[in-house]
Amino acid sequence: MKRLVTKSSNTLERVSIKATRWMGSTGSLFVHTVLFITSFTLYFLGIPFEQILLVVTTIVSLEAIYLSIFIQMSVNRQDDKLSAVALDVEEIQEDVEGIEKDVDEIQKDVDEIQEDVEEIQEEDENEEKEEKEDEEILTRIEDTMGKLIEEVIELKKQHQEMNNKK
């Protein structure tokens, strides 16, 4: 039973969509114009003018009622579509906010990595300075040692010369 109601509802929906589309077309304008001209030409066939106006007025009134219903159905369908789009926009906004948070976290990570790189560079520079200082100290020690060795050799020579003179 439920399936039958759904199927007839879908059929009515499709008919209303087609009718709404047709009512707003050039074909509809042409058909209505032909019907109005035809209805007023009935006067020349002997049908009283008041009767023609009564029938045309009744038909036009009924048609206006159905058109307003079709228009409201179209508005409702558009409202449903807009509601769905609004939900999609909200989901997209949530996704964008999530991405913004991810970007912020990534930026923080990049900043931390940058700080680590700077610290490593500073440590490397300090190590290089220390190595240069150590090399300078070693060079001075070597120079001093060389001078001391020369002095010791000179002193040995002098000592030997003194011993040889004695």
ROKEPA-939814 format. One record per residue: x, z, y of N, C-alpha, C, O in turn. Coordinates in pm, 1 decimal, padded with zeros to 6 digits, always signed. Example, Ala and Ser with C-alpha at 12.3 -4.5 7.8 and 13.67 -1.06 7.14 Angstrom:
residues 2
ATOM:nX:nZ:nY:caX:caZ:caY:cX:cZ:cY:oX:oZ:oY
ATOM:+01319.0:+00780.0:-00569.0:+01230.0:+00780.0:-00450.0:+01320.0:+00780.0:-00330.0:+01423.6:+00846.5:-00331.9
ATOM:+01285.0:+00708.0:-00225.0:+01367.0:+00714.0:-00106.0:+01290.0:+00787.0:+00003.0:+01340.9:+00803.9:+00113.8
END
This chain:
residues 166
ATOM:nX:nZ:nY:caX:caZ:caY:cX:cZ:cY:oX:oZ:oY
ATOM:+00082.0:+00000.0:-00118.6:+00000.0:+00000.0:+00000.0:+00087.1:+00000.0:+00126.0:+00061.9:-00072.6:+00222.2
ATOM:+00191.5:+00085.3:+00121.1:+00281.9:+00094.4:+00234.5:+00350.5:-00039.5:+00259.3:+00366.0:-00081.9:+00373.9
ATOM:+00391.5:-00105.5:+00151.3:+00458.0:-00235.1:+00161.5:+00363.7:-00339.9:+00219.8:+00406.6:-00425.8:+00296.8
ATOM:+00235.6:-00333.3:+00183.5:+00136.2:-00426.5:+00235.5:+00117.5:-00406.3:+00385.9:+00108.2:-00503.0:+00461.5
ATOM:+00112.0:-00279.9:+00428.8:+00097.6:-00250.4:+00571.8:+00220.5:-00299.2:+00646.8:+00208.9:-00357.7:+00754.5
ATOM:+00338.2:-00275.4:+00590.1:+00462.3:-00320.8:+00653.7:+00466.2:-00472.0:+00662.2:+00505.3:-00527.5:+00764.9
ATOM:+00425.5:-00540.1:+00553.8:+00427.4:-00686.3:+00551.3:+00330.2:-00743.2:+00654.1:+00364.5:-00837.6:+00725.3
ATOM:+00208.2:-00686.9:+00663.4:+00111.4:-00738.0:+00761.1:+00157.6:-00705.5:+00902.9:+00134.0:-00782.9:+00995.6
ATOM:+00223.4:-00590.7:+00919.4:+00277.9:-00554.3:+01050.8:+00387.0:-00652.7:+01091.4:+00393.0:-00695.4:+01206.6
ATOM:+00472.5:-00688.2:+00997.0:+00578.7:-00786.3:+01025.4:+00519.3:-00923.3:+01057.7:+00568.4:-00993.4:+01146.1
ATOM:+00413.7:-00960.9:+00985.8:+00348.4:-01089.7:+01011.3:+00287.8:-01090.9:+01150.6:+00304.7:-01187.4:+01225.2
ATOM:+00216.8:-00983.1:+01186.2:+00158.6:-00973.5:+01320.2:+00267.7:-00975.8:+01427.1:+00250.9:-01036.5:+01532.9
ATOM:+00376.8:-00911.0:+01399.0:+00488.4:-00908.7:+01494.5:+00542.8:-01050.2:+01515.7:+00566.0:-01092.7:+01628.8
ATOM:+00562.6:-01121.9:+01405.3:+00612.6:-01260.5:+01417.8:+00513.4:-01349.0:+01492.5:+00553.7:-01431.3:+01574.7
ATOM:+00383.0:-01332.6:+01464.7:+00280.1:-01412.4:+01533.3:+00281.4:-01380.5:+01682.4:+00273.1:-01470.8:+01765.7
ATOM:+00291.9:-01252.0:+01716.0:+00291.7:-01215.0:+01858.3:+00415.2:-01269.1:+01929.1:+00406.7:-01310.8:+02044.6
ATOM:+00528.5:-01268.9:+01862.1:+00650.3:-01324.5:+01922.2:+00634.2:-01473.5:+01947.2:+00668.0:-01523.9:+02054.4
ATOM:+00582.0:-01543.4:+01846.7:+00562.2:-01688.7:+01862.2:+00459.5:-01718.1:+01971.3:+00478.2:-01809.8:+02051.3
ATOM:+00350.5:-01640.1:+01974.6:+00245.7:-01662.3:+02075.1:+00299.7:-01636.5:+02215.5:+00269.3:-01711.1:+02308.6
ATOM:+00379.3:-01531.5:+02230.6:+00436.8:-01500.1:+02361.5:+00530.6:-01611.7:+02406.7:+00529.0:-01652.6:+02522.8
ATOM:+00610.8:-01659.3:+02314.8:+00701.9:-01768.8:+02349.7:+00624.1:-01895.1:+02387.7:+00659.4:-01965.5:+02482.3
ATOM:+00517.1:-01922.1:+02311.4:+00440.9:-02044.6:+02337.5:+00366.8:-02034.8:+02470.5:+00358.6:-02132.9:+02544.4
ATOM:+00312.6:-01916.3:+02501.4:+00236.9:-01900.2:+02625.9:+00324.6:-01925.4:+02748.6:+00274.3:-01966.8:+02853.1
ATOM:+00452.2:-01901.2:+02736.9:+00541.7:-01922.7:+02849.5:+00610.7:-02057.4:+02846.2:+00714.9:-02074.7:+02909.4
ATOM:+00554.7:-02153.5:+02773.8:+00621.6:-02283.5:+02759.6:+00548.9:-02393.2:+02838.2:+00437.3:-02374.2:+02886.6
ATOM:+00615.0:-02506.8:+02849.1:+00554.9:-02623.7:+02914.9:+00437.1:-02675.4:+02833.7:+00338.6:-02722.4:+02890.7
ATOM:+00445.7:-02667.4:+02703.2:+00336.0:-02711.5:+02616.3:+00209.1:-02634.1:+02644.3:+00100.2:-02691.3:+02647.5
ATOM:+00222.9:-02501.7:+02665.0:+00107.6:-02418.6:+02696.5:+00044.9:-02460.1:+02829.8:-00077.4:-02467.1:+02842.0
ATOM:+00127.3:-02486.7:+02926.8:+00077.7:-02532.6:+03057.2:-00000.9:-02663.2:+03042.2:-00107.4:-02679.6:+03101.8
ATOM:+00051.4:-02753.2:+02964.1:-00014.5:-02882.5:+02941.3:-00148.9:-02862.5:+02870.8:-00249.9:-02918.1:+02914.0
ATOM:-00151.1:-02783.6:+02762.7:-00274.7:-02760.0:+02685.8:-00379.7:-02693.9:+02774.0:-00495.6:-02735.2:+02771.0
ATOM:-00343.6:-02593.0:+02852.2:-00439.7:-02525.6:+02940.0:-00495.7:-02621.1:+03046.0:-00615.0:-02619.0:+03076.3
ATOM:-00409.7:-02702.6:+03100.4:-00455.3:-02799.4:+03201.3:-00555.9:-02896.4:+03140.2:-00660.0:-02923.3:+03200.1
ATOM:-00526.3:-02948.4:+03022.8:-00617.2:-03041.1:+02954.3:-00749.6:-02972.2:+02923.5:-00855.8:-03031.6:+02942.0
ATOM:-00744.5:-02845.0:+02875.6:-00867.8:-02772.5:+02843.8:-00954.2:-02748.4:+02967.9:-01076.4:-02762.4:+02962.1
ATOM:-00891.6:-02712.5:+03079.3:-00969.7:-02691.2:+03202.9:-01032.4:-02821.4:+03252.4:-01148.9:-02824.6:+03292.0
ATOM:-00954.9:-02926.4:+03249.4:-01010.3:-03056.8:+03293.2:-01124.1:-03098.6:+03201.8:-01228.0:-03145.1:+03248.6
ATOM:-01104.7:-03082.1:+03071.0:-01208.4:-03118.5:+02974.3:-01334.4:-03034.2:+02995.4:-01445.9:-03086.3:+02993.6
ATOM:-01315.4:-02903.4:+03015.3:-01433.3:-02816.3:+03032.0:-01514.2:-02853.9:+03155.6:-01637.1:-02846.8:+03152.5
ATOM:-01448.7:-02893.5:+03263.5:-01523.4:-02929.3:+03384.5:-01582.1:-03070.6:+03377.1:-01676.2:-03103.3:+03449.4
ATOM:-01526.2:-03153.0:+03290.1:-01586.9:-03286.5:+03272.5:-01715.2:-03278.6:+03190.3:-01792.6:-03374.4:+03187.6
ATOM:-01739.0:-03165.2:+03122.8:-01863.5:-03146.7:+03047.3:-01985.4:-03148.8:+03140.6:-02097.1:-03177.2:+03097.5
ATOM:-01962.6:-03118.8:+03266.9:-02070.6:-03122.9:+03365.5:-02131.1:-03263.1:+03372.0:-02252.2:-03279.9:+03386.3
ATOM:-02043.3:-03363.4:+03361.1:-02090.2:-03501.6:+03368.6:-02162.6:-03543.8:+03240.8:-02226.9:-03648.7:+03238.0
ATOM:-02152.8:-03463.7:+03136.2:-02224.8:-03491.4:+03012.1:-02358.1:-03417.7:+03006.7:-02428.1:-03421.4:+02905.5
ATOM:-02392.9:-03350.0:+03117.7:-02524.2:-03288.2:+03127.4:-02527.7:-03139.7:+03101.1:-02636.0:-03081.2:+03100.9
ATOM:-02415.4:-03076.6:+03079.1:-02413.6:-02931.4:+03057.6:-02414.8:-02865.5:+03195.1:-02339.1:-02904.3:+03284.1
ATOM:-02502.7:-02763.7:+03212.0:-02512.6:-02698.5:+03343.2:-02379.4:-02632.7:+03383.9:-02307.8:-02576.3:+03301.2
ATOM:-02349.3:-02642.1:+03513.9:-02223.2:-02593.7:+03570.1:-02208.0:-02443.1:+03550.5:-02097.7:-02395.2:+03524.4
ATOM:-02319.8:-02366.3:+03563.1:-02314.2:-02221.6:+03546.4:-02272.4:-02184.1:+03403.7:-02197.5:-02088.7:+03382.8
ATOM:-02321.5:-02260.1:+03307.4:-02288.1:-02233.4:+03167.5:-02139.4:-02263.0:+03143.8:-02070.8:-02188.2:+03074.1
ATOM:-02090.9:-02372.8:+03202.7:-01948.3:-02407.2:+03188.1:-01862.3:-02296.0:+03248.1:-01764.0:-02253.9:+03187.0
ATOM:-01898.9:-02248.2:+03367.7:-01822.5:-02142.3:+03432.9:-01826.5:-02013.4:+03351.9:-01726.0:-01942.9:+03342.8
ATOM:-01941.9:-01981.7:+03292.8:-01954.5:-01861.2:+03211.8:-01860.8:-01866.6:+03092.0:-01790.4:-01769.6:+03063.9
ATOM:-01859.3:-01979.3:+03021.2:-01772.9:-01993.7:+02902.5:-01625.2:-01991.9:+02943.9:-01544.0:-01922.6:+02882.6
ATOM:-01590.6:-02069.1:+03049.1:-01449.8:-02074.9:+03093.4:-01404.5:-01936.5:+03139.8:-01294.7:-01893.0:+03105.1
ATOM:-01487.1:-01867.2:+03217.3:-01451.6:-01734.2:+03267.0:-01432.5:-01637.0:+03151.4:-01338.0:-01558.1:+03151.8
ATOM:-01520.9:-01641.8:+03052.9:-01509.9:-01553.0:+02936.1:-01381.5:-01582.1:+02858.7:-01309.6:-01489.9:+02820.2
ATOM:-01352.9:-01709.7:+02836.1:-01231.6:-01747.6:+02761.1:-01106.3:-01704.5:+02838.0:-01011.8:-01650.7:+02780.3
ATOM:-01107.7:-01729.4:+02969.8:-00991.3:-01692.4:+03051.1:-00972.4:-01540.2:+03051.7:-00859.0:-01492.5:+03047.9
ATOM:-01080.2:-01464.8:+03056.4:-01069.5:-01318.9:+03054.5:-01012.5:-01269.8:+02922.3:-00923.9:-01184.4:+02920.5
ATOM:-01063.0:-01323.6:+02811.3:-01010.1:-01286.1:+02679.9:-00862.3:-01322.8:+02666.8:-00781.4:-01246.6:+02613.9
ATOM:-00830.2:-01441.4:+02716.6:-00691.1:-01485.7:+02710.4:-00601.8:-01393.2:+02793.3:-00490.1:-01361.9:+02752.0
ATOM:-00649.4:-01349.5:+02908.6:-00572.8:-01257.8:+02992.7:-00549.2:-01125.1:+02922.3:-00441.1:-01066.9:+02931.7
ATOM:-00651.9:-01077.6:+02851.3:-00637.1:-00953.0:+02776.1:-00528.6:-00968.6:+02669.3:-00440.3:-00883.8:+02656.3
ATOM:-00536.3:-01077.7:+02593.3:-00436.0:-01100.2:+02489.1:-00296.8:-01121.5:+02548.7:-00197.7:-01074.1:+02493.2
ATOM:-00289.1:-01191.3:+02659.5:-00158.8:-01212.0:+02723.4:-00097.1:-01079.3:+02767.0:+00023.1:-01057.8:+02751.2
ATOM:-00179.7:-00991.2:+02821.7:-00125.7:-00861.4:+02864.1:-00077.1:-00781.4:+02743.1:+00024.0:-00711.6:+02750.7
ATOM:-00149.5:-00792.0:+02631.8:-00105.7:-00723.7:+02508.5:+00026.7:-00783.4:+02460.9:+00119.2:-00710.0:+02425.9
ATOM:+00035.6:-00917.0:+02459.6:+00159.9:-00983.2:+02417.3:+00276.0:-00944.4:+02509.1:+00387.6:-00920.3:+02463.0
ATOM:+00248.4:-00939.0:+02637.4:+00353.7:-00902.0:+02733.0:+00400.0:-00759.1:+02707.9:+00519.7:-00730.6:+02709.8
ATOM:+00303.9:-00668.8:+02684.3:+00342.1:-00529.4:+02658.7:+00421.6:-00519.4:+02528.7:+00516.8:-00441.8:+02520.6
ATOM:+00384.0:-00596.2:+02428.0:+00460.2:-00596.3:+02302.7:+00602.3:-00645.3:+02327.2:+00697.5:-00591.1:+02271.3
ATOM:+00616.7:-00747.9:+02410.8:+00749.9:-00799.1:+02444.6:+00831.5:-00693.2:+02518.6:+00950.5:-00674.9:+02492.9
ATOM:+00765.4:-00624.8:+02610.0:+00833.9:-00518.4:+02683.5:+00879.1:-00408.8:+02587.3:+00990.6:-00357.9:+02598.8
ATOM:+00792.5:-00372.4:+02492.4:+00828.3:-00270.2:+02394.1:+00946.9:-00313.8:+02307.9:+01036.5:-00234.5:+02279.4
ATOM:+00946.2:-00441.4:+02266.8:+01058.3:-00492.7:+02186.5:+01187.4:-00487.6:+02267.5:+01292.3:-00448.4:+02216.4
ATOM:+01178.8:-00527.6:+02394.7:+01297.6:-00524.3:+02480.2:+01345.0:-00380.0:+02500.6:+01465.1:-00352.8:+02504.1
ATOM:+01249.1:-00288.7:+02513.8:+01285.3:-00148.2:+02529.4:+01358.3:-00097.4:+02405.1:+01456.9:-00024.4:+02415.4
ATOM:+01308.8:-00136.9:+02287.4:+01376.2:-00098.1:+02162.5:+01517.9:-00153.8:+02158.1:+01612.3:-00084.5:+02120.3
ATOM:+01531.1:-00281.1:+02197.7:+01664.9:-00342.6:+02198.0:+01756.7:-00272.9:+02296.7:+01873.7:-00248.2:+02267.4
ATOM:+01702.1:-00240.7:+02416.1:+01783.6:-00172.2:+02516.8:+01822.9:-00032.3:+02469.6:+01933.6:+00014.1:+02496.9
ATOM:+01732.5:+00034.3:+02399.0:+01764.9:+00167.0:+02345.5:+01878.3:+00156.1:+02244.1:+01969.7:+00238.5:+02242.2
ATOM:+01871.1:+00053.6:+02160.3:+01978.1:+00032.6:+02061.9:+02109.8:+00003.1:+02132.6:+02214.9:+00053.6:+02093.2
ATOM:+02103.3:-00078.8:+02237.0:+02225.1:-00110.5:+02313.2:+02279.2:+00016.4:+02379.7:+02400.3:+00038.3:+02383.1
ATOM:+02189.0:+00099.7:+02432.4:+02231.7:+00224.5:+02497.0:+02303.4:+00314.0:+02395.7:+02404.2:+00377.0:+02427.8
ATOM:+02250.6:+00319.0:+02273.1:+02318.1:+00397.6:+02169.6:+02456.3:+00340.6:+02140.1:+02553.4:+00414.6:+02124.5
ATOM:+02463.5:+00208.0:+02132.6:+02592.6:+00143.4:+02109.2:+02689.6:+00174.3:+02221.9:+02807.6:+00200.1:+02198.0
ATOM:+02639.5:+00171.7:+02344.9:+02725.2:+00201.2:+02460.7:+02774.9:+00345.6:+02452.1:+02891.5:+00373.0:+02480.8
ATOM:+02687.0:+00437.7:+02412.8:+02728.1:+00577.3:+02399.0:+02835.9:+00591.2:+02292.7:+02934.1:+00662.9:+02311.8
ATOM:+02817.1:+00521.4:+02179.2:+02917.6:+00526.7:+02072.8:+03050.5:+00468.4:+02120.8:+03157.4:+00522.0:+02091.8
ATOM:+03041.8:+00358.3:+02194.3:+03163.6:+00296.8:+02247.2:+03231.0:+00392.6:+02344.7:+03353.2:+00407.2:+02343.9
ATOM:+03150.3:+00458.3:+02429.3:+03206.1:+00554.6:+02524.3:+03276.2:+00666.7:+02450.0:+03385.2:+00708.4:+02489.0
ATOM:+03214.1:+00716.4:+02342.2:+03277.1:+00821.4:+02262.6:+03407.7:+00770.7:+02201.9:+03507.8:+00842.3:+02199.5
ATOM:+03405.7:+00646.2:+02152.7:+03527.8:+00588.3:+02096.5:+03636.2:+00577.5:+02203.1:+03752.8:+00607.4:+02177.3
ATOM:+03597.3:+00534.7:+02322.6:+03694.1:+00521.6:+02432.7:+03752.4:+00658.5:+02467.5:+03872.8:+00671.9:+02489.3
ATOM:+03665.8:+00760.2:+02472.6:+03715.1:+00894.9:+02501.7:+03811.5:+00940.8:+02393.3:+03913.8:+01002.6:+02422.5
ATOM:+03778.5:+00910.2:+02267.2:+03868.6:+00944.1:+02157.1:+04002.3:+00872.6:+02170.7:+04108.2:+00931.2:+02147.9
ATOM:+03995.8:+00746.0:+02208.0:+04118.9:+00668.4:+02226.3:+04199.4:+00725.7:+02342.4:+04321.9:+00734.9:+02334.8
ATOM:+04130.3:+00764.4:+02450.5:+04200.2:+00823.8:+02564.5:+04271.9:+00951.9:+02522.0:+04385.0:+00977.0:+02563.5
ATOM:+04205.3:+01033.1:+02438.5:+04269.8:+01154.9:+02389.0:+04391.8:+01119.3:+02305.4:+04497.1:+01181.7:+02318.1
ATOM:+04376.9:+01017.2:+02218.5:+04489.8:+00973.3:+02136.5:+04604.5:+00924.8:+02224.5:+04721.0:+00954.5:+02198.1
ATOM:+04570.5:+00849.8:+02329.4:+04674.1:+00799.5:+02420.5:+04744.0:+00917.2:+02488.8:+04866.1:+00916.2:+02504.4
ATOM:+04666.4:+01019.2:+02529.8:+04725.4:+01136.9:+02592.5:+04821.7:+01206.6:+02495.9:+04931.6:+01246.7:+02534.1
ATOM:+04778.2:+01220.2:+02370.0:+04863.7:+01283.6:+02270.5:+04989.2:+01201.3:+02246.8:+05099.0:+01255.9:+02235.6
ATOM:+04972.8:+01070.2:+02239.2:+05088.7:+00982.9:+02219.6:+05182.5:+00994.3:+02339.7:+05304.4:+00997.4:+02323.3
ATOM:+05125.3:+01000.7:+02461.6:+05208.5:+01013.9:+02582.0:+05285.8:+01144.5:+02577.9:+05403.4:+01148.8:+02614.1
ATOM:+05219.1:+01252.7:+02533.1:+05288.4:+01381.0:+02521.3:+05402.3:+01370.2:+02420.5:+05512.5:+01419.5:+02444.8
ATOM:+05374.8:+01304.8:+02306.3:+05478.3:+01286.0:+02205.6:+05594.5:+01204.1:+02260.6:+05710.9:+01235.6:+02235.8
ATOM:+05562.3:+01099.2:+02335.3:+05667.2:+01015.4:+02394.7:+05748.8:+01097.2:+02494.1:+05871.3:+01085.7:+02498.1
ATOM:+05681.3:+01180.0:+02574.6:+05752.1:+01265.9:+02670.4:+05845.7:+01362.4:+02597.8:+05959.6:+01382.6:+02639.8
ATOM:+05796.7:+01422.1:+02488.3:+05880.3:+01513.5:+02410.9:+06000.3:+01440.4:+02352.4:+06112.1:+01492.0:+02354.0
ATOM:+05976.8:+01320.4:+02300.8:+06087.1:+01241.5:+02245.0:+06187.1:+01208.0:+02354.8:+06308.1:+01213.7:+02332.7
ATOM:+06137.6:+01173.2:+02471.8:+06225.5:+01141.9:+02585.6:+06310.7:+01263.4:+02621.2:+06430.5:+01251.0:+02646.6
ATOM:+06247.5:+01381.3:+02622.9:+06322.5:+01503.8:+02651.7:+06429.0:+01526.8:+02544.7:+06542.3:+01562.9:+02576.4
ATOM:+06392.3:+01505.7:+02416.9:+06489.5:+01521.9:+02308.1:+06605.8:+01424.9:+02324.6:+06721.3:+01462.6:+02304.9
ATOM:+06576.0:+01301.1:+02360.2:+06680.8:+01200.7:+02379.6:+06772.8:+01242.7:+02493.7:+06894.9:+01231.0:+02483.3
ATOM:+06713.6:+01291.9:+02603.0:+06793.8:+01337.2:+02716.0:+06882.8:+01454.4:+02676.7:+06999.1:+01460.3:+02716.7
ATOM:+06828.4:+01548.3:+02598.0:+06908.4:+01661.9:+02551.3:+07023.7:+01613.9:+02463.7:+07136.4:+01661.8:+02476.6
ATOM:+06995.2:+01519.7:+02375.1:+07099.7:+01465.6:+02287.2:+07207.1:+01396.3:+02370.2:+07326.3:+01411.2:+02343.6
ATOM:+07164.2:+01320.4:+02471.2:+07261.5:+01253.9:+02557.8:+07347.1:+01356.0:+02631.8:+07468.4:+01338.5:+02644.2
ATOM:+07284.0:+01462.7:+02681.1:+07359.5:+01567.7:+02749.6:+07458.7:+01633.0:+02654.5:+07573.5:+01658.3:+02691.1
ATOM:+07413.3:+01660.5:+02530.7:+07502.2:+01720.3:+02432.0:+07619.0:+01626.8:+02402.4:+07733.3:+01671.3:+02392.4
ATOM:+07590.5:+01496.6:+02388.3:+07696.6:+01399.1:+02364.1:+07795.1:+01397.0:+02480.4:+07916.4:+01393.3:+02459.7
ATOM:+07742.5:+01399.2:+02602.7:+07829.3:+01399.7:+02721.0:+07914.5:+01526.0:+02723.1:+08033.9:+01520.8:+02752.3
ATOM:+07851.0:+01641.7:+02691.4:+07927.4:+01767.8:+02688.4:+08035.0:+01763.6:+02581.2:+08147.3:+01808.8:+02603.4
ATOM:+08000.2:+01708.9:+02463.7:+08098.9:+01698.2:+02356.0:+08213.7:+01607.6:+02397.3:+08329.9:+01637.3:+02369.4
ATOM:+08181.2:+01496.3:+02464.5:+08285.9:+01405.5:+02511.4:+08375.3:+01476.4:+02612.9:+08497.5:+01461.9:+02608.5
ATOM:+08315.3:+01553.3:+02704.8:+08393.6:+01627.5:+02803.2:+08484.7:+01727.8:+02733.2:+08602.3:+01741.1:+02766.9
ATOM:+08427.6:+01798.6:+02634.4:+08505.8:+01897.3:+02561.2:+08620.7:+01829.9:+02486.4:+08732.2:+01881.9:+02482.4
ATOM:+08592.5:+01713.5:+02427.2:+08697.6:+01640.4:+02356.0:+08808.1:+01597.4:+02452.2:+08926.4:+01607.4:+02419.4
ATOM:+08770.1:+01549.6:+02571.2:+08869.1:+01509.7:+02671.0:+08951.2:+01630.4:+02715.3:+09073.3:+01622.6:+02728.9
ATOM:+08880.8:+01744.1:+02738.1:+08951.3:+01864.9:+02778.3:+09046.9:+01909.6:+02668.5:+09160.5:+01948.7:+02695.5
ATOM:+08998.6:+01903.2:+02542.2:+09084.7:+01941.0:+02428.9:+09206.1:+01848.5:+02421.3:+09318.1:+01893.5:+02397.0
ATOM:+09182.3:+01717.7:+02442.4:+09293.9:+01622.1:+02439.1:+09393.9:+01651.8:+02550.8:+09515.1:+01645.9:+02530.0
ATOM:+09341.5:+01683.9:+02670.1:+09431.0:+01717.2:+02781.8:+09512.4:+01841.5:+02751.5:+09632.5:+01847.3:+02777.6
ATOM:+09442.9:+01943.1:+02694.6:+09513.2:+02066.9:+02658.2:+09620.3:+02037.3:+02553.9:+09733.2:+02084.9:+02565.4
ATOM:+09585.2:+01958.5:+02452.0:+09682.6:+01922.8:+02348.0:+09800.1:+01845.1:+02406.5:+09915.4:+01866.1:+02368.8
ATOM:+09768.5:+01755.4:+02499.0:+09875.8:+01678.3:+02562.3:+09968.2:+01771.7:+02640.5:+10090.2:+01756.2:+02634.4
ATOM:+09912.8:+01867.5:+02713.3:+09996.5:+01962.4:+02787.5:+10078.7:+02049.7:+02693.1:+10195.5:+02080.0:+02717.4
ATOM:+10011.3:+02089.2:+02582.7:+10084.6:+02171.3:+02484.2:+10199.3:+02090.1:+02426.4:+10310.5:+02141.1:+02412.7
ATOM:+10173.4:+01963.2:+02392.0:+10278.3:+01876.5:+02336.9:+10392.1:+01860.0:+02438.0:+10510.1:+01868.5:+02404.2
ATOM:+10351.6:+01835.8:+02564.2:+10454.5:+01821.5:+02668.6:+10538.5:+01948.4:+02680.2:+10661.3:+01944.8:+02687.7
ATOM:+10466.2:+02061.0:+02681.5:+10535.5:+02189.3:+02693.5:+10624.8:+02212.2:+02572.1:+10738.9:+02256.5:+02585.1
ATOM:+10572.1:+02181.8:+02454.8:+10650.3:+02197.2:+02330.9:+10773.9:+02107.1:+02335.2:+10884.0:+02146.8:+02297.1
ATOM:+10751.5:+01985.0:+02382.7:+10865.6:+01892.3:+02392.8:+10972.6:+01947.9:+02485.2:+11091.3:+01940.9:+02453.3
ATOM:+10932.9:+02002.4:+02598.3:+11026.3:+02060.1:+02694.0:+11095.7:+02181.4:+02634.1:+11216.3:+02199.9:+02650.5
ATOM:+11017.2:+02264.6:+02563.6:+11075.1:+02382.9:+02500.5:+11177.6:+02344.0:+02394.7:+11284.5:+02404.1:+02384.8
ATOM:+11143.0:+02241.5:+02315.1:+11236.0:+02194.4:+02211.8:+11364.6:+02145.2:+02277.9:+11474.8:+02174.4:+02231.7
ATOM:+11348.7:+02070.9:+02385.6:+11466.8:+02020.4:+02456.6:+11549.8:+02137.3:+02509.5:+11672.7:+02135.7:+02502.5
ATOM:+11481.7:+02238.0:+02562.1:+11553.6:+02354.7:+02613.7:+11623.4:+02429.7:+02500.9:+11737.4:+02474.2:+02514.2
ATOM:+11549.9:+02442.7:+02386.9:+11609.4:+02511.2:+02271.7:+11732.8:+02434.0:+02225.3:+11836.6:+02493.5:+02196.5
ATOM:+11721.0:+02301.5:+02218.1:+11835.2:+02218.6:+02176.2:+11950.6:+02237.0:+02275.7:+12066.3:+02251.5:+02236.2
ATOM:+11917.8:+02236.2:+02401.9:+12019.7:+02253.1:+02507.2:+12085.1:+02390.1:+02494.7:+12206.4:+02405.3:+02508.8
ATOM:+11999.4:+02490.6:+02467.3:+12054.2:+02625.0:+02451.0:+12143.1:+02634.0:+02327.5:+12245.8:+02701.8:+02330.5
ATOM:+12105.5:+02567.0:+02219.2:+12185.7:+02566.1:+02096.5:+12321.2:+02501.1:+02124.1:+12425.8:+02547.9:+02079.0
ATOM:+12315.5:+02393.0:+02198.7:+12440.0:+02323.5:+02232.3:+12529.5:+02416.5:+02314.4:+12649.3:+02429.6:+02289.6
ATOM:+12468.3:+02478.2:+02409.7:+12545.5:+02569.1:+02494.5:+12599.7:+02685.2:+02411.1:+12712.8:+02729.6:+02430.6
ATOM:+12519.3:+02732.4:+02320.4:+12560.9:+02843.4:+02234.6:+12676.9:+02798.5:+02143.3:+12772.4:+02873.9:+02124.2
ATOM:+12669.9:+02682.1:+02089.3:+12774.5:+02628.8:+02003.9:+12901.8:+02604.5:+02085.8:+13012.6:+02631.5:+02039.3
ATOM:+12885.8:+02556.4:+02200.8:+13001.8:+02533.5:+02286.3:+13068.6:+02665.8:+02319.8:+13191.1:+02675.3:+02327.5
ATOM:+12988.2:+02764.8:+02338.9:+13043.6:+02896.5:+02366.5:+13112.4:+02953.2:+02243.6:+13217.0:+03017.4:+02253.0
ATOM:+13053.0:+02928.8:+02130.2:+13112.4:+02975.0:+02006.4:+13240.2:+02896.8:+01975.8:+13336.1:+02952.1:+01922.1
ATOM:+13240.8:+02774.5:+02008.5:+13355.6:+02688.8:+01982.8:+13470.7:+02727.4:+02080.2:+13587.7:+02713.8:+02044.6
ATOM:+13440.1:+02771.9:+02193.8:+13539.4:+02812.4:+02290.4:+13596.0:+02948.9:+02253.8:+13706.5:+02980.3:+02298.2
ATOM:+13535.3:+03022.5:+02184.6:+13580.1:+03155.6:+02146.5:+13666.1:+03141.1:+02030.4:+13717.2:+03240.5:+01978.6
END
